[in-house]
Amino acid sequence: MIRGYREPDFRSVSALERENSPGDCKPEVFIRQAGVLFPDTFLVAEYGGRIVGYTIGALVQHRPATGWIVRLAVAERHRRRGFGKNLVAAVTESLREQGAGEVYLSVSPSNHAARVLYEKRGFREVDFCPAYFGEGADRYILRRDLACPEGLISRD
């Protein structure tokens, strides 16, 4: 029987992926593919001629009014200088331009700086998912209603 992936399949599929991934599979594979798959929402921050951060956003395939910030990273020595804030604003606006009315993201409970950043940009916690990315990788799910101005709490 062939069927769609379901959340309870996560551990089995992850184990299968580890078992069948070549030893040289690196994050570069994801980055290369993201560049092709998300050309309008894969954004970088440049400073002094160097890339100091990036973000990737995506629309949910069967719910195109819903976007996700898939990844946000800023080089440690460039944090707390506005790059993350600007990247979040830019990817959110790009998702809005593509038709998103809401944007989600996941964040580690221990990443307090990121949570503050996202909350200042209008994101609010809507769920907590233990082992979201596997054992020991809990995540808060945050949401921003794009109809609400940044910083205002959405109550739906």
Disulfide bonds with the S-S distance in Angstrom:
none
